Amino acid sequence: MMAKLSSIIILLLVLLQIFSSASVAVHNKDGRCSTTLTQGCRLNYCQRRCFLEKSGNGRCIGNIAGTTYFCVCFYDCP
């Protein structure tokens, strides 16, 4: 049981890594989009880069395990 659970967690972390590096914009119903800019996050750099690239608001978002942070940019969809 524990080995199966560990395998599932590892698979989820690998999938998170794959999808986070793809930098795909996600559209919401309210006209806001989000995209992952980088893995690893320094808040001031994330906010500045998001503002310059997308005129948006950058935030450091952690993974489920809390071991890695990603710079996620929230902005108005074009």
N, C-alpha and C positions, 0 to 999 in steps of 0.2 A: 504494500500500500504506500509506504513512504517513498520507495523508489519510483513508483508511478507518479506520485505527486511531484517529486523532484524533476522528473522528465518533463512534465507539463510546464512547470515553472521555467525551466531552461528553454523550452520551445517558445513560450510566450516572450521571454526576454530577447531571444534571437529575432523573432518576428517584429518586436518593437524596434530593435536596432535597424532592421532592414527598412521598415516603413519610415522611421524618423530620418534616415539619411536621404530619402527620396525627395523631400521638400515639396510636397504636393499641397496646393491650396485647398482648404476645406471651406465650402460655402454653407452659411447658415440661412435660415428663413428670414432673419431680420436684416439681411444685406451685409453682414459682417463675414470676413474671411479670416482664416488663420493658416500659417505655414511655419514649419520648423526651420530655423535658420542655421543653427549649429548644435552639435552635441557638446556638452559642457557649457557652463553659463556664468558669466560675470555680468551682473545686473546692469551696470552703467554702460558697458559695451553693447549689450543686447538691446537696451532701450535706444541708444544712439543709432545703431545699425538699422533697427526696425523703422525708426523715424525717417532716416535718410533714404532707405530703399522703398518703403511702402507708405510713408506718412502715417505710421501706425504706432501702436503701443506694445513694446516688447516686455515679456515676462519670463522668468525662469520657472519652468515646470518640471517637477521631479517624476521619475518613473514610479511604478507601484512599490517597488522595494525600497525606494528612497536612496538609491546608491548613485544615480546619475541624474544630472539636470540638463534640460534642453532649453535653448532660446526659442521661444514661440512668439511669433509676431501676429498681433490681431489688428486688422485694418478694414476699411470700407472696401467691399468688392467693387472691381471696376465695372 
